[in-house]
């Protein structure tokens, strides 16, 4: 998925300054909090050469398209 798709979907942009990065450069990533326990994290900006993927490591999930993200979000945020 593109960075613009994440911006349009109102993902939170998280800046990581040089002091915290443990590297010579700062970077950022995006996250989407779907539930109290399910938080999707994007690739870091300094590791992307094209489109981003989203990850939820505890559940071993990787999402590559905004359509898949929207489908998962709809399911997880559905009212009971």
N, C-alpha and C positions, 0 to 999 in steps of 0.2 A: 504494500500500500504506500501511497505517496505521503510526504510530509503534509501537503495541503489537505489531504483527506483526513488526517489526524487532527489538524487545526480545525477544519470544518466540523468534525465530530466532537469538538470541545475537549480533546484530550488535554491533560495538564502537562505543560512543558517544564521539565526539571533541569535547571542549570547546575552543572558541577564545575566549580571554579578550579583553577590550577592547584590551589592549596589542598583541595580535597581529592583531586583526580589521581594523585600519585604518578603523574606524568608531566611532560613539558607543556601540555596544552589543556585548555578547558574543553568541555564538551557538554552536550545536553542529551536528554532522552525524553520520551513521552510516556505517560502512564494513564491508564483508565481504571478507575476503581468501580468495579461492577457490583460487588457485595462487600460485606465486612471482611471476608476471607479470600475473595478473588480479585486480584489486582494484576492487570496486564501491563507489562513493561516492554517498551520498544527497544530495538537496537540502539546503541549509542551513536550519536551523530558522527563521531570520528571513525566509525567502523562501517558506515553505509556507503555503498557505491551503486546507488540506484534506488530501489524501493526498500522500505522498512518491513520488518516482521515484528509481530507481537508475541510475547511469551508469558506463560504462567508456569513457573518451574515446578511447583508442588504437584500440579495436576499433569505435568508433562504435555502441555498444549502449546502449539505454535500456530499463529494465524497470519496469513499472508495477504488477505484481501479485505477491503472495507465491507464487502457483502457478507463475508463470514463473521466479521466482528459484529455487524449489525444483527445478524441472526442469533448469535450467542448472547448478545446483550438483551435482545428481546425475550429470549427464553429465561435468562437468569433474573431479569427484573420484572417478570410477569407477576401480577398480584395473585395471591391464592384465593 
